[in-house]
Amino acid sequence: MLCGLPEKVETIKPFTVMVDLVCFGMIRDTVMLDECRVAFKSAIDIMISKYPNVSSIVAMPTQPHEFFQKLILELAVGYDKQLAKYVCSMPTTVPYTLLAPNLVELDLRFIHSWTLKFPTIYPRSLRKIDIMFQDVSIDWDVFRVDKESKAIVFDNLTDLSITGDSYIPELRDVANANNLDLKFPNLERLFLSSCNLTKKDGQALMSHKLNWLHFEGSFIAASQLCKQPLRNLDTLFLAWLGLQHPEETDDFISLANEIFNKTDGIKRVQCEICSESGVKNVDGVDWPYLTHLSLAFMMPFKDLFDMLPKVPNLVHLDILINNCSDNELTEATEFLANIKKHYPAPSSSKIKSLRLIDENTALHSYSRCKQTFGGVIEDLKWYCPQLRDIKFQES
């Protein structure tokens, strides 16, 4: 098994890797290895003999090194017939033998400027993939190809989580180069962050069984997903990252309108807006089916209340006040204290829950949320008559 690998490592500084081995029967143990003192073959043999029933390997080294790449690889090969979960955060390979019929979860987190070249076969048993690839170039070599349908098929995959731009585009390139389609026929939960997508990607990912979709990033990319039927979703969460996509600032509301007008029938439709630059003019807002809204800034309450009729099914609102000055908070409370002068009658808003969040409480000598808004709660409830739950969250 270890032919050609070094027996000892003597030329590098000592450091430690944690290999978390989870055994059958929920027995957990952590093995700490100092690579200067442990002979390679002995390490493998000792660990496999001491823990013969390992079903999960989680490898999170303090820094990547060839020694540990080989160590984790050989551990995975040693346990390949029984391994159900493999989590790795270093540029090692994923061997053919690892991806055996029992593997159900694969978690790879690579966040450095690495080029990964390794063959990967996805077994039909695999149910969950969690990928974080940032600043990584990938060369995916082999996939399980369904020759009859001429497609790369992830048969039983129910959960897919992808962070970063490398995975989908390069997986798509492999498929296109071989004139194959991508298929995720049983996908139920999909998490995507900072992924650029095409219409074809959207068609592949939006399985008819998908019931939970969480997307963070560009709303142009989000719209590629939402061009597909959404009627089977129970939950849709979209986060616009704002300043990371300044080219969308002027078009954000129209992009959001296009998406949120297709979301009827979804139980929970949530949007998080991370920059006020996209909603400076709320006149064009048309989000009839949005149920949850999170603002990572404090919009002027007049603009917010003017927007509410355009979001008629909103039931929960989060407002983050981290970056508000004391003067801005004073202006907000003065507006609320005089709300009956601005609006002669209560609104028809369905908002039932409001959460005001200040994560910078430690920077102030007092509890800003409670002290600022505590005196205008009744005014808020007057304007939003269904509002029953107001929470101040501070840290």
N, C-alpha and C positions, 0 to 999 in steps of 0.2 A: 504493500500500500504506500510505503514511504520511499520507494526507490528514487535515488537521486537527490533527496532532500538532506540538508545538513544535520549532523548529529548534535552539534553544539553551535551556539552563537556567542562570539566573544568580542566583536568589534564595535558594538553599539552601546550607548549609555543605557543603564537600567531604567525601565519604566514598566508599568503594570497594565495589564488588560483584564477586564472583568468578563468572564464567560459565565453566563447564567444558564445553568442546566436545569430544566424543569422535568422531573421524572413522572412517570405514571403514578397515580395515586396522590397527586398534588403535593409530592415531596419536593421541596425547593432547596437548592444548595448553590453557593457561589464559590467558585474556584479562582483564587488569585495566583497568577503566574508571573514570576520574575524571569524575563527571557534570557538574562545573562547566566542564570543558574540552572535552568531546566534544559536538559537534553531533549531535542525535538521528539525523537521516537519514543523516549521514555514518557514524555508528557502525554502523547497520544495514547499509548498503551495503558498508562496508569489511569487516565480519566475514563477511558472506555471500560476498563475492568472494574473500576470503582462505581461507575454509574452505568450499568448495562441497559437500563430501561428508559433512557432519555427520549422524550418526545418533542422537546423544544430547545432550540439554541438561540440565545440572544447575545450577540457580540457587539459591544460598544467600547472600542479601545480609546485610550486617551489621545493617541496619535497613530496614524497608519504606518505600518512597516511590513516589509515582505515576510518577515518571520511569522507575524500574526495572520497575515493573509493565508499562508500555507497551513498554519495551525488550525484556523477555523475551517478552512476547506477540508482538511483531512478529518476533522471531527465530524463534519457534515457527511462526508463519505462513509465514515465508520458507522454512523447511525441512520444511513439512508433508508433502510427498509422500514423503519418505525417512525421517522421524523415527521411530525405533523405541522410544525411551525419553525420558520427560519427567519431571523431578524439580524440584519447586518448593516453596519455603518462604516464600512471601509471598502476600498476598491479591490475586492477579491472577485474571483469568478464564481459563477453559480454552476456547479458541475452537472453533467447529464445525470449521473447516478443519484444526485441529491433529489432531483425532481421525480420522485418515485410515486407510486399510486396512493400512498398515504398522506402526502403533503397537501394540506388544506389552506395554509396561510403563508404568504411570502411578503416580507417587509424589508425593503432596501432603501437606505437613506444615505445618499452620496451628495455632499455639498461643497466639494472642492473642484479645482480645475483638473479633473482626471479624464483620461480617455479609456473607456471600458470596452474591451473586446472579448466577448464570451458568448458561447452558444447557449441558448436557453430553450428548453422544451417545456411547454406548459402541460402538465398532466390533467386529465379530466377530473381528478379529485379536487383540484385547486378551487377554493371558494372565495378567497380574499386575497387581493393584491394591494399593498400600500407602498407607493413609490414616491420618494422625494429626490429629484434630480435637479440640482442647481449648478450651473457652470460645468456641466458634464457632457462629454461627447460619447455617444453610445453606438456600438456596432452590434445590433441584434442579428444573430446569424441563423438560428434555426427555430422554427415554431411548429406547433402541431397543426398541420395543414389537412383540412378535410378535402381530399381530392375530388370527391363526388360533387360537392357544392363549390369547389374552387375557392375556398375561403380559409382564413386563419380564424379558428373557432375557439373561444373560451367557453367550453360547454357548460360547466356548472358554476362559473363565477357569479357570485351574488353581490359581492362588495368590491368596489374599485375606488381607490383613492390615489390621486395623482397631484403632486405639487411640482411645478417647474415645466419648462418648455420642451425638454428633450424627448420625453417618452412617446407621446401621441404622434408628433410629426415624424419621428424616425421609425416608429412602428408602422405608420402609414406608408412611409417610403419603401419599407421592405415589402409590404403588401402590393403596392403599385408596381414595383420592379418585377414582381412575379405574377402580375396580372391577377391578384387575389383580392377578395373582399375581406373586411374585418367584421366579425360577428360576436356579439355578446348576448346570446338569446335569453339568458336567465338572470341578467343583471337586475338587482333590486335597489341597491343603494350606490350612488355615484357622488364622489367628492372631487372637485377640480379646483385648483388654485393656480393662477398665473399661467394658464394654458391657452395658447393660440389655437383656434379650431377652424376647420373648414366645414362647409355644409355636409360633405361626405362623412367627416368625423361625427357630426351630430346625428346623422342617419345611423351610423354604426353603434353609437353609445346609447341612444334612446330606445332601449329595449321596451317591448310592450309590457314587461313585468316591472319596469322601474316605478318605484313608489316614493323614493326619497332622492332629491337632487339638491346639492349644495355647491354653488359656484361662486368663486371670488376672482375678480379681475375685470377685464374689459367687457363692456356690455355689447360690443360688436361681436366678440366671441360668444357671449351668452346668447345672443340672438340666433346664432347658428344652431345651438342646441334647441332653442325654443321654436324653431321653424317646424320641428316635429310635433306630432300630437302629444299633448300634455295631460290628457284626460285621466290617465291612470295614476297620476301622482297624488299622494296624500300631502306631501310637504315639498315646497319649493322655497329655497333660500338663495337669494342673489345679493352679493356685496359688490358695490362699485368702489374701487380703491382710489378714485379721485385723482390725486396729483400724480399717481403712477401712470395715468392715462389722460394727460391734459388735452390731447387731440380730440377727446370725446366731450369736453366740457360744454361746448355750444350745442351739441346734439344729444346730451344725456337724457333730457326729458323725452324727446321724441323716440329715442331707443327704448327707454323704459316703457313708454306708452305702447309701443309695438309688442313688447313682451307681456305686459300686465293686462292687456286686453284679451289675451288668449288663455287666461288662467282661471276661467270660470269652472266651478266644480272641484277645485283643489281646496282641501280643508284649511291648510295653513299656507299662506303666501307671504313671505317675509322679504323685506329689502333693507339692506344696511347701506347707508350713504356716508362715505368717509371724508367727503369734502363739500363744503357749502358752495364751491364754485359751480357745481352742476345745477343748483336749484336757486339761483339768484332771482329768477323770474318764475313764479309758480303758476302764472296764468295758463300755461299750456299743459299742466298736469292733468292726466286722465288715467287714473289707476282704480278702476271700479271694483276689482276683486282683491286688492291688497288688504291683508288682515293684520300684519305686524310691520311696524316701521321703526328702524333704529337710525338715529342721527348722531354722528360722531362730532357734533358741534351744536351750538345752540342757535337755532334759527329764530329770528325775531318773532315773538308770539303773534303779532298781527299777520305776518306772512304765513305762519303755521295755521292760524285759524281761517285765513282766507283759502288755504289749500284743503281744509277738511271736507268741504262739500264735494271736492273732486276725488276724494278717497272715502266713499260712503260706507264701506264695510270694514274700516280700520277699527280694531278692537284693542290693540296694545301698542303703546308708544314708549320708546326709550330715547332719552336725550342725555348726551354726554356734555358736561359743563366744564371739563378739565381746563380748557384754554380761555375761559371767560374771565374778563376783568371784573373787579367789584362794581365798577360803574355800569358795565353791561348787565350785571345781575340786578342792580338797583333799577335800571330802566325797565327791565322785564317785570319786576314786581310792581312797579308803579303802573305799568300798563294793565296788569291783571287786577290791581286794586280798583281801577277805574273802568273795568270791562263793560259795565252796564251803560256807560256813556258812549262806548264804541259800538255796542250791539244791543239793540232794544229788546231782543228776545233770545232765549237760549238756542243753541244750535241743535241740529238733528243728528249730531255725531253719535256713533255707536261705541266710542272709546270707553272701555271698562277698566283698563289698567294703564297707569302711567308710572314710569320709573325714571327718576332723576339721578344721574350718576356723576360722582366727583371722585376721580381716582387720585387726586393730588391733595387730599385732605392734610397730609403730613406737611405740606408747604404752607399751610395756614394755621393760625392760632385758634380757629373756631370751626364749627361744623357748618360749612357754607350752605349745603343743601337745606338743612332744617331751618337754619336761621333766616335764610333768604326767602324760602318759599312757604315756610310754616304758616305765615300770617295770611296767605292768599289761597289756601286750600279750598275754602268755601266758595271763593270767586271762581276758581277752576271748575268746581262741581256745578256751580250755577250754569256756566256756559256749556259744559258737557254733562248733562243730567244723568247719563248712564255710568259715569265715572264712579267707581266704588273703591278702587284699590290704588292708593298713591304710596309709592315706596321711595325712600331716600337711601341710595346705596353709596357708601363712602369707604375709602381704604387709604 
